[in-house]
Amino acid sequence: MAVILHHLLTYSQYDLGNKHCSQLVWNLKLLPSEGAHYNAPTYPRLSEEDLQLPATTPSVTSLHIICGLFPYEWPIIAYNIAGVTIQDVLTAIYECLHRQVSMREWSGICPKQRERIRLIFDARWRLSSDPAAAHSVGLLRLDSLLKHTMFGGLTAIPADEPTCVLTLRIPR
């Protein structure tokens, strides 16, 4: 089923200014409500109305999201029986990446990459407002993205079910 993504979610290969490839500015470390419109020099936050807009045309009840940067297939499925919204998409991405890395996943990562991830984890928990709590949660899938934590947009791809590719980028 072919879908058209809402312009806030859509990846563009054309530079929108200052290296943005999406109309949405969102660091995946933060809650989806921290997302903002790309509108240089200001970044007005997404409103509740923005978040409740349909993510696709036509509306779908589920949207599969894949990403080639993940070291494993971590399925992201935005689901809403009333129609997937922008909020549903951002929440699904956030929840997937804020899960702990399992022991099986960790053991499957090469030692050199594990050391890079460990450095990102150490920086994350040390900079947290509650370092002890952040450290006790442990390694998150987000840590395995290293510095690629900015939302770059989604690209719809042909598939049996509505599916998109998630593009990530490094913060400026």
Rosetta constraint file for C-alpha pairs under 8 A:
AtomPair CA 1 CA 158 HARMONIC 7.04 0.50
AtomPair CA 1 CA 159 HARMONIC 6.69 0.50
AtomPair CA 1 CA 160 HARMONIC 6.15 0.50
AtomPair CA 1 CA 161 HARMONIC 6.09 0.50
AtomPair CA 1 CA 162 HARMONIC 5.82 0.50
AtomPair CA 2 CA 156 HARMONIC 7.73 0.50
AtomPair CA 2 CA 157 HARMONIC 7.78 0.50
AtomPair CA 2 CA 158 HARMONIC 6.45 0.50
AtomPair CA 2 CA 159 HARMONIC 7.98 0.50
AtomPair CA 2 CA 162 HARMONIC 6.79 0.50
AtomPair CA 3 CA 56 HARMONIC 6.04 0.50
AtomPair CA 3 CA 57 HARMONIC 5.68 0.50
AtomPair CA 3 CA 58 HARMONIC 6.18 0.50
AtomPair CA 3 CA 156 HARMONIC 6.86 0.50
AtomPair CA 3 CA 162 HARMONIC 6.74 0.50
AtomPair CA 4 CA 56 HARMONIC 5.38 0.50
AtomPair CA 4 CA 57 HARMONIC 5.10 0.50
AtomPair CA 4 CA 58 HARMONIC 7.18 0.50
AtomPair CA 4 CA 156 HARMONIC 7.19 0.50
AtomPair CA 5 CA 9 HARMONIC 6.41 0.50
AtomPair CA 5 CA 10 HARMONIC 5.93 0.50
AtomPair CA 5 CA 55 HARMONIC 5.87 0.50
AtomPair CA 5 CA 56 HARMONIC 4.49 0.50
AtomPair CA 5 CA 57 HARMONIC 6.51 0.50
AtomPair CA 5 CA 154 HARMONIC 7.76 0.50
AtomPair CA 5 CA 155 HARMONIC 7.78 0.50
AtomPair CA 5 CA 156 HARMONIC 7.10 0.50
AtomPair CA 6 CA 10 HARMONIC 6.36 0.50
AtomPair CA 6 CA 54 HARMONIC 7.15 0.50
AtomPair CA 6 CA 55 HARMONIC 5.20 0.50
AtomPair CA 6 CA 56 HARMONIC 5.57 0.50
AtomPair CA 6 CA 57 HARMONIC 7.46 0.50
AtomPair CA 6 CA 86 HARMONIC 8.00 0.50
AtomPair CA 7 CA 23 HARMONIC 6.92 0.50
AtomPair CA 8 CA 22 HARMONIC 6.73 0.50
AtomPair CA 8 CA 23 HARMONIC 4.95 0.50
AtomPair CA 8 CA 24 HARMONIC 5.33 0.50
AtomPair CA 8 CA 37 HARMONIC 7.70 0.50
AtomPair CA 9 CA 22 HARMONIC 6.76 0.50
AtomPair CA 9 CA 23 HARMONIC 7.06 0.50
AtomPair CA 9 CA 24 HARMONIC 6.55 0.50
AtomPair CA 9 CA 55 HARMONIC 7.46 0.50
AtomPair CA 9 CA 86 HARMONIC 7.54 0.50
AtomPair CA 9 CA 153 HARMONIC 5.27 0.50
AtomPair CA 9 CA 154 HARMONIC 5.76 0.50
AtomPair CA 10 CA 22 HARMONIC 6.09 0.50
AtomPair CA 10 CA 23 HARMONIC 7.49 0.50
AtomPair CA 10 CA 153 HARMONIC 4.97 0.50
AtomPair CA 10 CA 154 HARMONIC 4.95 0.50
AtomPair CA 10 CA 155 HARMONIC 6.18 0.50
AtomPair CA 11 CA 21 HARMONIC 5.73 0.50
AtomPair CA 11 CA 22 HARMONIC 5.18 0.50
AtomPair CA 11 CA 152 HARMONIC 6.13 0.50
AtomPair CA 11 CA 153 HARMONIC 3.88 0.50
AtomPair CA 11 CA 154 HARMONIC 4.99 0.50
AtomPair CA 11 CA 155 HARMONIC 5.82 0.50
AtomPair CA 11 CA 167 HARMONIC 7.23 0.50
AtomPair CA 12 CA 16 HARMONIC 7.97 0.50
AtomPair CA 12 CA 21 HARMONIC 5.04 0.50
AtomPair CA 12 CA 22 HARMONIC 6.11 0.50
AtomPair CA 12 CA 153 HARMONIC 7.39 0.50
AtomPair CA 13 CA 21 HARMONIC 6.22 0.50
AtomPair CA 14 CA 21 HARMONIC 6.58 0.50
AtomPair CA 15 CA 19 HARMONIC 5.64 0.50
AtomPair CA 15 CA 20 HARMONIC 5.90 0.50
AtomPair CA 15 CA 21 HARMONIC 5.72 0.50
AtomPair CA 16 CA 20 HARMONIC 5.29 0.50
AtomPair CA 16 CA 21 HARMONIC 5.91 0.50
AtomPair CA 16 CA 22 HARMONIC 7.29 0.50
AtomPair CA 16 CA 23 HARMONIC 7.88 0.50
AtomPair CA 20 CA 25 HARMONIC 7.98 0.50
AtomPair CA 20 CA 38 HARMONIC 7.88 0.50
AtomPair CA 20 CA 152 HARMONIC 7.41 0.50
AtomPair CA 21 CA 152 HARMONIC 5.70 0.50
AtomPair CA 21 CA 153 HARMONIC 6.87 0.50
AtomPair CA 22 CA 38 HARMONIC 7.57 0.50
AtomPair CA 22 CA 151 HARMONIC 7.75 0.50
AtomPair CA 22 CA 152 HARMONIC 5.63 0.50
AtomPair CA 22 CA 153 HARMONIC 5.32 0.50
AtomPair CA 23 CA 37 HARMONIC 5.84 0.50
AtomPair CA 23 CA 38 HARMONIC 4.99 0.50
AtomPair CA 23 CA 39 HARMONIC 7.99 0.50
AtomPair CA 24 CA 35 HARMONIC 6.66 0.50
AtomPair CA 24 CA 36 HARMONIC 5.77 0.50
AtomPair CA 24 CA 37 HARMONIC 5.01 0.50
AtomPair CA 24 CA 38 HARMONIC 5.65 0.50
AtomPair CA 24 CA 151 HARMONIC 7.41 0.50
AtomPair CA 24 CA 152 HARMONIC 7.93 0.50
AtomPair CA 24 CA 153 HARMONIC 7.58 0.50
AtomPair CA 25 CA 35 HARMONIC 5.68 0.50
AtomPair CA 25 CA 36 HARMONIC 5.11 0.50
AtomPair CA 25 CA 37 HARMONIC 6.02 0.50
AtomPair CA 25 CA 38 HARMONIC 5.79 0.50
AtomPair CA 25 CA 43 HARMONIC 7.82 0.50
AtomPair CA 25 CA 150 HARMONIC 7.40 0.50
AtomPair CA 25 CA 151 HARMONIC 6.64 0.50
AtomPair CA 26 CA 30 HARMONIC 7.52 0.50
AtomPair CA 26 CA 32 HARMONIC 7.34 0.50
AtomPair CA 26 CA 34 HARMONIC 6.78 0.50
AtomPair CA 26 CA 35 HARMONIC 4.45 0.50
AtomPair CA 26 CA 36 HARMONIC 6.43 0.50
AtomPair CA 26 CA 150 HARMONIC 5.82 0.50
AtomPair CA 26 CA 151 HARMONIC 5.46 0.50
AtomPair CA 27 CA 35 HARMONIC 7.38 0.50
AtomPair CA 27 CA 149 HARMONIC 5.65 0.50
AtomPair CA 27 CA 150 HARMONIC 4.46 0.50
AtomPair CA 27 CA 151 HARMONIC 6.23 0.50
AtomPair CA 27 CA 171 HARMONIC 7.87 0.50
AtomPair CA 28 CA 32 HARMONIC 7.66 0.50
AtomPair CA 28 CA 94 HARMONIC 6.35 0.50
AtomPair CA 28 CA 142 HARMONIC 7.86 0.50
AtomPair CA 28 CA 149 HARMONIC 5.34 0.50
AtomPair CA 28 CA 150 HARMONIC 5.89 0.50
AtomPair CA 28 CA 151 HARMONIC 6.63 0.50
AtomPair CA 29 CA 94 HARMONIC 7.91 0.50
AtomPair CA 29 CA 142 HARMONIC 7.44 0.50
AtomPair CA 29 CA 149 HARMONIC 6.76 0.50
AtomPair CA 30 CA 34 HARMONIC 6.24 0.50
AtomPair CA 31 CA 35 HARMONIC 7.64 0.50
AtomPair CA 31 CA 91 HARMONIC 7.96 0.50
AtomPair CA 31 CA 94 HARMONIC 7.09 0.50
AtomPair CA 32 CA 87 HARMONIC 7.17 0.50
AtomPair CA 32 CA 90 HARMONIC 5.62 0.50
AtomPair CA 32 CA 91 HARMONIC 6.19 0.50
AtomPair CA 32 CA 94 HARMONIC 7.10 0.50
AtomPair CA 33 CA 45 HARMONIC 7.74 0.50
AtomPair CA 33 CA 46 HARMONIC 6.88 0.50
AtomPair CA 34 CA 45 HARMONIC 6.62 0.50
AtomPair CA 34 CA 46 HARMONIC 7.47 0.50
AtomPair CA 35 CA 45 HARMONIC 5.94 0.50
AtomPair CA 35 CA 46 HARMONIC 5.87 0.50
AtomPair CA 36 CA 43 HARMONIC 5.54 0.50
AtomPair CA 36 CA 44 HARMONIC 5.40 0.50
AtomPair CA 36 CA 45 HARMONIC 3.99 0.50
AtomPair CA 36 CA 46 HARMONIC 4.94 0.50
AtomPair CA 37 CA 43 HARMONIC 5.54 0.50
AtomPair CA 37 CA 44 HARMONIC 5.57 0.50
AtomPair CA 37 CA 45 HARMONIC 6.18 0.50
AtomPair CA 37 CA 46 HARMONIC 6.26 0.50
AtomPair CA 38 CA 42 HARMONIC 7.71 0.50
AtomPair CA 38 CA 43 HARMONIC 5.64 0.50
AtomPair CA 38 CA 44 HARMONIC 7.65 0.50
AtomPair CA 39 CA 43 HARMONIC 5.43 0.50
AtomPair CA 39 CA 44 HARMONIC 7.22 0.50
AtomPair CA 46 CA 50 HARMONIC 5.75 0.50
AtomPair CA 46 CA 51 HARMONIC 6.72 0.50
AtomPair CA 47 CA 51 HARMONIC 6.41 0.50
AtomPair CA 48 CA 52 HARMONIC 6.34 0.50
AtomPair CA 49 CA 53 HARMONIC 6.55 0.50
AtomPair CA 50 CA 86 HARMONIC 7.40 0.50
AtomPair CA 51 CA 85 HARMONIC 6.68 0.50
AtomPair CA 51 CA 86 HARMONIC 5.02 0.50
AtomPair CA 51 CA 87 HARMONIC 4.66 0.50
AtomPair CA 52 CA 85 HARMONIC 5.40 0.50
AtomPair CA 52 CA 86 HARMONIC 6.14 0.50
AtomPair CA 52 CA 87 HARMONIC 6.13 0.50
AtomPair CA 53 CA 85 HARMONIC 5.39 0.50
AtomPair CA 53 CA 86 HARMONIC 5.92 0.50
AtomPair CA 54 CA 59 HARMONIC 6.45 0.50
AtomPair CA 54 CA 83 HARMONIC 6.71 0.50
AtomPair CA 54 CA 84 HARMONIC 5.96 0.50
AtomPair CA 54 CA 85 HARMONIC 4.30 0.50
AtomPair CA 54 CA 86 HARMONIC 6.17 0.50
AtomPair CA 55 CA 59 HARMONIC 7.28 0.50
AtomPair CA 55 CA 84 HARMONIC 5.78 0.50
AtomPair CA 55 CA 85 HARMONIC 4.63 0.50
AtomPair CA 55 CA 86 HARMONIC 4.83 0.50
AtomPair CA 55 CA 89 HARMONIC 7.35 0.50
AtomPair CA 56 CA 60 HARMONIC 6.81 0.50
AtomPair CA 56 CA 84 HARMONIC 7.39 0.50
AtomPair CA 56 CA 85 HARMONIC 7.77 0.50
AtomPair CA 59 CA 83 HARMONIC 5.45 0.50
AtomPair CA 59 CA 84 HARMONIC 6.80 0.50
AtomPair CA 60 CA 83 HARMONIC 5.18 0.50
AtomPair CA 60 CA 84 HARMONIC 5.90 0.50
AtomPair CA 60 CA 162 HARMONIC 7.69 0.50
AtomPair CA 61 CA 79 HARMONIC 5.62 0.50
AtomPair CA 61 CA 80 HARMONIC 5.11 0.50
AtomPair CA 61 CA 81 HARMONIC 5.05 0.50
AtomPair CA 61 CA 82 HARMONIC 6.58 0.50
AtomPair CA 61 CA 83 HARMONIC 4.70 0.50
AtomPair CA 61 CA 84 HARMONIC 5.52 0.50
AtomPair CA 62 CA 77 HARMONIC 6.49 0.50
AtomPair CA 62 CA 78 HARMONIC 5.46 0.50
AtomPair CA 62 CA 79 HARMONIC 4.33 0.50
AtomPair CA 62 CA 80 HARMONIC 6.42 0.50
AtomPair CA 62 CA 81 HARMONIC 7.87 0.50
AtomPair CA 62 CA 83 HARMONIC 7.56 0.50
AtomPair CA 62 CA 84 HARMONIC 6.28 0.50
AtomPair CA 62 CA 162 HARMONIC 7.21 0.50
AtomPair CA 63 CA 77 HARMONIC 5.56 0.50
AtomPair CA 63 CA 78 HARMONIC 5.12 0.50
AtomPair CA 63 CA 79 HARMONIC 6.56 0.50
AtomPair CA 63 CA 84 HARMONIC 7.27 0.50
AtomPair CA 63 CA 89 HARMONIC 7.81 0.50
AtomPair CA 63 CA 161 HARMONIC 7.49 0.50
AtomPair CA 63 CA 162 HARMONIC 5.29 0.50
AtomPair CA 63 CA 163 HARMONIC 5.74 0.50
AtomPair CA 63 CA 164 HARMONIC 7.43 0.50
AtomPair CA 64 CA 75 HARMONIC 7.35 0.50
AtomPair CA 64 CA 76 HARMONIC 5.87 0.50
AtomPair CA 64 CA 77 HARMONIC 4.62 0.50
AtomPair CA 64 CA 78 HARMONIC 6.56 0.50
AtomPair CA 64 CA 161 HARMONIC 7.42 0.50
AtomPair CA 64 CA 162 HARMONIC 6.23 0.50
AtomPair CA 64 CA 163 HARMONIC 4.55 0.50
AtomPair CA 64 CA 164 HARMONIC 6.23 0.50
AtomPair CA 65 CA 75 HARMONIC 6.87 0.50
AtomPair CA 65 CA 76 HARMONIC 5.11 0.50
AtomPair CA 65 CA 77 HARMONIC 6.18 0.50
AtomPair CA 65 CA 78 HARMONIC 7.86 0.50
AtomPair CA 65 CA 163 HARMONIC 5.72 0.50
AtomPair CA 65 CA 164 HARMONIC 4.85 0.50
AtomPair CA 65 CA 165 HARMONIC 5.72 0.50
AtomPair CA 65 CA 166 HARMONIC 6.39 0.50
AtomPair CA 66 CA 73 HARMONIC 7.72 0.50
AtomPair CA 66 CA 74 HARMONIC 7.62 0.50
AtomPair CA 66 CA 75 HARMONIC 6.62 0.50
AtomPair CA 66 CA 76 HARMONIC 6.70 0.50
AtomPair CA 66 CA 163 HARMONIC 7.59 0.50
AtomPair CA 66 CA 164 HARMONIC 6.32 0.50
AtomPair CA 66 CA 165 HARMONIC 4.97 0.50
AtomPair CA 66 CA 166 HARMONIC 5.93 0.50
AtomPair CA 67 CA 165 HARMONIC 5.61 0.50
AtomPair CA 67 CA 166 HARMONIC 5.04 0.50
AtomPair CA 67 CA 167 HARMONIC 6.85 0.50
AtomPair CA 68 CA 165 HARMONIC 7.99 0.50
AtomPair CA 68 CA 166 HARMONIC 7.99 0.50
AtomPair CA 69 CA 145 HARMONIC 6.91 0.50
AtomPair CA 70 CA 74 HARMONIC 7.14 0.50
AtomPair CA 70 CA 144 HARMONIC 7.51 0.50
AtomPair CA 70 CA 145 HARMONIC 6.95 0.50
AtomPair CA 71 CA 109 HARMONIC 7.69 0.50
AtomPair CA 71 CA 144 HARMONIC 7.52 0.50
AtomPair CA 72 CA 105 HARMONIC 7.55 0.50
AtomPair CA 74 CA 96 HARMONIC 7.22 0.50
AtomPair CA 75 CA 96 HARMONIC 7.71 0.50
AtomPair CA 76 CA 92 HARMONIC 6.03 0.50
AtomPair CA 76 CA 93 HARMONIC 6.23 0.50
AtomPair CA 76 CA 96 HARMONIC 6.35 0.50
AtomPair CA 77 CA 89 HARMONIC 7.84 0.50
AtomPair CA 77 CA 92 HARMONIC 6.27 0.50
AtomPair CA 78 CA 84 HARMONIC 6.54 0.50
AtomPair CA 78 CA 88 HARMONIC 5.46 0.50
AtomPair CA 78 CA 89 HARMONIC 5.10 0.50
AtomPair CA 78 CA 91 HARMONIC 7.78 0.50
AtomPair CA 78 CA 92 HARMONIC 5.35 0.50
AtomPair CA 79 CA 83 HARMONIC 7.60 0.50
AtomPair CA 79 CA 84 HARMONIC 5.82 0.50
AtomPair CA 79 CA 88 HARMONIC 6.70 0.50
AtomPair CA 80 CA 84 HARMONIC 4.92 0.50
AtomPair CA 80 CA 85 HARMONIC 7.60 0.50
AtomPair CA 80 CA 88 HARMONIC 7.20 0.50
AtomPair CA 84 CA 88 HARMONIC 5.88 0.50
AtomPair CA 84 CA 89 HARMONIC 7.13 0.50
AtomPair CA 85 CA 89 HARMONIC 6.49 0.50
AtomPair CA 86 CA 90 HARMONIC 6.29 0.50
AtomPair CA 87 CA 91 HARMONIC 5.91 0.50
AtomPair CA 88 CA 92 HARMONIC 6.05 0.50
AtomPair CA 89 CA 93 HARMONIC 6.38 0.50
AtomPair CA 90 CA 94 HARMONIC 6.10 0.50
AtomPair CA 91 CA 95 HARMONIC 5.96 0.50
AtomPair CA 92 CA 96 HARMONIC 6.14 0.50
AtomPair CA 93 CA 97 HARMONIC 6.32 0.50
AtomPair CA 94 CA 98 HARMONIC 6.06 0.50
AtomPair CA 95 CA 99 HARMONIC 6.59 0.50
AtomPair CA 96 CA 141 HARMONIC 7.62 0.50
AtomPair CA 97 CA 140 HARMONIC 6.76 0.50
AtomPair CA 97 CA 141 HARMONIC 4.90 0.50
AtomPair CA 97 CA 142 HARMONIC 4.82 0.50
AtomPair CA 98 CA 140 HARMONIC 5.59 0.50
AtomPair CA 98 CA 141 HARMONIC 6.11 0.50
AtomPair CA 98 CA 142 HARMONIC 6.07 0.50
AtomPair CA 99 CA 140 HARMONIC 5.46 0.50
AtomPair CA 99 CA 141 HARMONIC 5.93 0.50
AtomPair CA 99 CA 142 HARMONIC 7.97 0.50
AtomPair CA 100 CA 137 HARMONIC 7.40 0.50
AtomPair CA 100 CA 138 HARMONIC 6.59 0.50
AtomPair CA 100 CA 139 HARMONIC 5.65 0.50
AtomPair CA 100 CA 140 HARMONIC 4.32 0.50
AtomPair CA 100 CA 141 HARMONIC 5.98 0.50
AtomPair CA 101 CA 105 HARMONIC 6.22 0.50
AtomPair CA 101 CA 106 HARMONIC 6.40 0.50
AtomPair CA 101 CA 139 HARMONIC 5.81 0.50
AtomPair CA 101 CA 140 HARMONIC 5.32 0.50
AtomPair CA 101 CA 141 HARMONIC 5.34 0.50
AtomPair CA 102 CA 106 HARMONIC 6.13 0.50
AtomPair CA 103 CA 107 HARMONIC 6.02 0.50
AtomPair CA 104 CA 108 HARMONIC 6.38 0.50
AtomPair CA 105 CA 109 HARMONIC 6.77 0.50
AtomPair CA 106 CA 114 HARMONIC 7.55 0.50
AtomPair CA 109 CA 113 HARMONIC 6.46 0.50
AtomPair CA 109 CA 114 HARMONIC 6.18 0.50
AtomPair CA 110 CA 114 HARMONIC 6.18 0.50
AtomPair CA 111 CA 115 HARMONIC 6.26 0.50
AtomPair CA 112 CA 116 HARMONIC 6.62 0.50
AtomPair CA 113 CA 117 HARMONIC 6.22 0.50
AtomPair CA 114 CA 118 HARMONIC 6.01 0.50
AtomPair CA 115 CA 119 HARMONIC 6.32 0.50
AtomPair CA 116 CA 120 HARMONIC 6.54 0.50
AtomPair CA 116 CA 146 HARMONIC 7.26 0.50
AtomPair CA 117 CA 121 HARMONIC 6.14 0.50
AtomPair CA 117 CA 143 HARMONIC 5.74 0.50
AtomPair CA 117 CA 144 HARMONIC 5.39 0.50
AtomPair CA 117 CA 145 HARMONIC 7.93 0.50
AtomPair CA 117 CA 146 HARMONIC 6.24 0.50
AtomPair CA 118 CA 122 HARMONIC 6.07 0.50
AtomPair CA 118 CA 139 HARMONIC 7.85 0.50
AtomPair CA 118 CA 143 HARMONIC 7.87 0.50
AtomPair CA 119 CA 123 HARMONIC 6.24 0.50
AtomPair CA 120 CA 124 HARMONIC 6.11 0.50
AtomPair CA 120 CA 143 HARMONIC 5.90 0.50
AtomPair CA 120 CA 146 HARMONIC 6.17 0.50
AtomPair CA 120 CA 147 HARMONIC 7.97 0.50
AtomPair CA 121 CA 125 HARMONIC 6.25 0.50
AtomPair CA 121 CA 138 HARMONIC 7.96 0.50
AtomPair CA 121 CA 139 HARMONIC 6.17 0.50
AtomPair CA 121 CA 140 HARMONIC 7.84 0.50
AtomPair CA 121 CA 143 HARMONIC 5.77 0.50
AtomPair CA 122 CA 126 HARMONIC 6.06 0.50
AtomPair CA 123 CA 127 HARMONIC 6.11 0.50
AtomPair CA 124 CA 128 HARMONIC 6.21 0.50
AtomPair CA 124 CA 134 HARMONIC 7.86 0.50
AtomPair CA 125 CA 130 HARMONIC 7.80 0.50
AtomPair CA 125 CA 131 HARMONIC 5.04 0.50
AtomPair CA 125 CA 132 HARMONIC 7.56 0.50
AtomPair CA 125 CA 134 HARMONIC 5.01 0.50
AtomPair CA 125 CA 135 HARMONIC 5.34 0.50
AtomPair CA 126 CA 131 HARMONIC 5.34 0.50
AtomPair CA 126 CA 135 HARMONIC 7.96 0.50
AtomPair CA 127 CA 131 HARMONIC 6.88 0.50
AtomPair CA 128 CA 134 HARMONIC 6.62 0.50
AtomPair CA 130 CA 134 HARMONIC 6.24 0.50
AtomPair CA 131 CA 135 HARMONIC 5.95 0.50
AtomPair CA 132 CA 136 HARMONIC 6.13 0.50
AtomPair CA 133 CA 137 HARMONIC 6.41 0.50
AtomPair CA 134 CA 138 HARMONIC 6.96 0.50
AtomPair CA 139 CA 143 HARMONIC 6.51 0.50
AtomPair CA 140 CA 144 HARMONIC 7.33 0.50
AtomPair CA 141 CA 145 HARMONIC 7.31 0.50
AtomPair CA 142 CA 146 HARMONIC 7.54 0.50
AtomPair CA 142 CA 149 HARMONIC 7.55 0.50
AtomPair CA 145 CA 149 HARMONIC 6.67 0.50
AtomPair CA 147 CA 169 HARMONIC 7.90 0.50
AtomPair CA 147 CA 170 HARMONIC 5.55 0.50
AtomPair CA 147 CA 171 HARMONIC 7.52 0.50
AtomPair CA 148 CA 168 HARMONIC 5.67 0.50
AtomPair CA 148 CA 169 HARMONIC 4.80 0.50
AtomPair CA 148 CA 170 HARMONIC 4.43 0.50
AtomPair CA 148 CA 171 HARMONIC 7.30 0.50
AtomPair CA 149 CA 168 HARMONIC 6.36 0.50
AtomPair CA 149 CA 169 HARMONIC 6.28 0.50
AtomPair CA 149 CA 170 HARMONIC 6.06 0.50
AtomPair CA 149 CA 171 HARMONIC 7.02 0.50
AtomPair CA 150 CA 168 HARMONIC 5.55 0.50
AtomPair CA 150 CA 169 HARMONIC 5.05 0.50
AtomPair CA 150 CA 170 HARMONIC 5.86 0.50
AtomPair CA 150 CA 171 HARMONIC 5.89 0.50
AtomPair CA 151 CA 166 HARMONIC 7.90 0.50
AtomPair CA 151 CA 167 HARMONIC 6.68 0.50
AtomPair CA 151 CA 168 HARMONIC 5.06 0.50
AtomPair CA 151 CA 169 HARMONIC 6.47 0.50
AtomPair CA 152 CA 166 HARMONIC 7.25 0.50
AtomPair CA 152 CA 167 HARMONIC 4.80 0.50
AtomPair CA 152 CA 168 HARMONIC 4.64 0.50
AtomPair CA 152 CA 169 HARMONIC 5.72 0.50
AtomPair CA 153 CA 166 HARMONIC 6.05 0.50
AtomPair CA 153 CA 167 HARMONIC 5.41 0.50
AtomPair CA 153 CA 168 HARMONIC 7.25 0.50
AtomPair CA 154 CA 164 HARMONIC 5.83 0.50
AtomPair CA 154 CA 165 HARMONIC 5.44 0.50
AtomPair CA 154 CA 166 HARMONIC 4.76 0.50
AtomPair CA 154 CA 167 HARMONIC 6.15 0.50
AtomPair CA 155 CA 164 HARMONIC 5.14 0.50
AtomPair CA 155 CA 165 HARMONIC 5.15 0.50
AtomPair CA 155 CA 166 HARMONIC 6.80 0.50
AtomPair CA 155 CA 167 HARMONIC 7.92 0.50
AtomPair CA 156 CA 162 HARMONIC 7.56 0.50
AtomPair CA 156 CA 163 HARMONIC 5.92 0.50
AtomPair CA 156 CA 164 HARMONIC 4.26 0.50
AtomPair CA 156 CA 165 HARMONIC 6.50 0.50
AtomPair CA 157 CA 162 HARMONIC 7.73 0.50
AtomPair CA 157 CA 163 HARMONIC 5.83 0.50
AtomPair CA 157 CA 164 HARMONIC 5.60 0.50
AtomPair CA 157 CA 165 HARMONIC 7.14 0.50
AtomPair CA 158 CA 162 HARMONIC 7.58 0.50
AtomPair CA 158 CA 163 HARMONIC 7.15 0.50
AtomPair CA 159 CA 163 HARMONIC 6.26 0.50
